[in-house]
Amino acid sequence: MAAAGEALSAYRALLRAARKSFAGDTVMLNGSAAEIRKKFEENRAVSSEAEIKKLLDEAREAAHFITHMIVQARLNSSGGFVVKPDKEHAGATLEIPSEEILSKSA
């Protein structure tokens, strides 16, 4: 039962990370929540302790990545995008998406 508690904790951590990183972006919020749920459902029947540990480690790593490496760009009134990283993003590298990707998401 300890694994079930850890899985729930990892699941919640991923949802919190997505909610924080994608605040105000309904499409990304819904998409990330659906993907998180899908991944956990796919692995619901896993019973091997080693596999469970591996999956939980991956979930924790994903939550850390979402929290510390993703910054949502916001469209400003002049038509440009503004990125405001928080203190959690210190040390992360900035990758600017192409205009094509940005125009599809706006």
C-alpha positions as CSV (number, residue, x, y, z in Angstrom):
1,M,0.0,0.0,0.0
2,A,3.0,2.3,0.4
3,A,3.4,2.3,-3.3
4,A,-0.2,3.5,-3.8
5,G,0.4,6.4,-1.5
6,E,3.6,7.3,-3.3
7,A,1.8,7.1,-6.7
8,L,-0.9,9.4,-5.5
9,S,1.6,11.8,-4.2
10,A,3.5,11.8,-7.5
11,Y,0.3,12.2,-9.4
12,R,-0.7,15.2,-7.3
13,A,2.8,16.7,-7.6
14,L,2.6,16.5,-11.4
15,L,-0.8,18.1,-11.5
16,R,0.4,20.9,-9.2
17,A,3.4,21.5,-11.4
18,A,1.3,21.7,-14.5
19,R,-1.2,24.0,-12.9
20,K,1.6,26.4,-11.8
21,S,3.5,26.3,-15.1
22,F,0.5,26.6,-17.4
23,A,-1.7,28.9,-15.3
24,G,-4.0,30.8,-17.5
25,D,-3.5,28.5,-20.5
26,T,-6.6,26.3,-20.6
27,V,-5.5,24.2,-23.5
28,M,-2.2,23.3,-21.9
29,L,-3.8,22.8,-18.5
30,N,-6.4,20.4,-19.9
31,G,-3.9,18.6,-22.2
32,S,-1.3,18.1,-19.5
33,A,-3.9,16.8,-17.0
34,A,-5.3,14.4,-19.5
35,E,-1.8,13.2,-20.4
36,I,-0.8,12.7,-16.7
37,R,-4.0,10.8,-16.1
38,K,-3.4,8.6,-19.2
39,K,0.1,7.7,-18.2
40,F,-0.9,6.7,-14.6
41,E,-3.9,4.7,-16.0
42,E,-1.6,2.9,-18.4
43,N,0.6,1.8,-15.5
44,R,-2.1,1.0,-13.0
45,A,-1.6,-2.8,-13.1
46,V,2.2,-2.7,-12.7
47,S,3.1,-4.8,-9.7
48,S,6.9,-5.2,-9.9
49,E,8.5,-3.2,-7.1
50,A,11.4,-2.3,-9.4
51,E,9.1,-1.1,-12.2
52,I,7.0,0.9,-9.7
53,K,10.1,2.5,-8.3
54,K,11.3,3.4,-11.8
55,L,7.9,4.9,-12.7
56,L,7.7,6.9,-9.5
57,D,11.2,8.3,-10.1
58,E,10.2,9.2,-13.6
59,A,7.0,11.0,-12.3
60,R,9.1,12.9,-9.8
61,E,11.6,13.9,-12.5
62,A,8.8,15.1,-14.7
63,A,7.3,17.2,-12.0
64,H,10.7,18.8,-11.3
65,F,11.2,19.4,-15.1
66,I,7.8,21.0,-15.5
67,T,8.3,23.2,-12.4
68,H,11.9,24.3,-13.1
69,M,12.4,24.1,-16.9
70,I,9.1,25.3,-18.4
71,V,8.1,29.0,-18.6
72,Q,4.9,30.0,-20.3
73,A,5.3,32.9,-22.8
74,R,2.5,35.4,-22.7
75,L,1.2,37.5,-25.6
76,N,1.4,41.2,-24.7
77,S,-0.7,44.1,-26.1
78,S,1.8,45.0,-28.8
79,G,1.7,41.5,-30.3
80,G,5.0,40.3,-28.8
81,F,5.6,37.5,-26.3
82,V,6.9,38.1,-22.8
83,V,8.7,35.5,-20.7
84,K,8.9,36.1,-17.0
85,P,10.9,33.3,-15.3
86,D,10.5,32.8,-11.6
87,K,13.2,32.0,-9.0
88,E,12.6,28.3,-9.7
89,H,13.9,28.7,-13.2
90,A,17.4,30.0,-12.1
91,G,20.0,28.2,-14.1
92,A,17.6,27.0,-16.8
93,T,18.5,27.6,-20.5
94,L,16.1,29.6,-22.6
95,E,14.8,28.0,-25.8
96,I,12.7,30.3,-27.9
97,P,10.1,28.6,-30.1
98,S,9.8,29.5,-33.8
99,E,7.3,32.0,-35.0
100,E,5.3,29.2,-36.6
101,I,4.9,27.4,-33.3
102,L,4.0,30.6,-31.5
103,S,1.4,31.6,-34.1
104,K,-0.3,28.1,-33.9
105,S,-0.6,28.4,-30.1
106,A,-2.0,31.9,-30.0
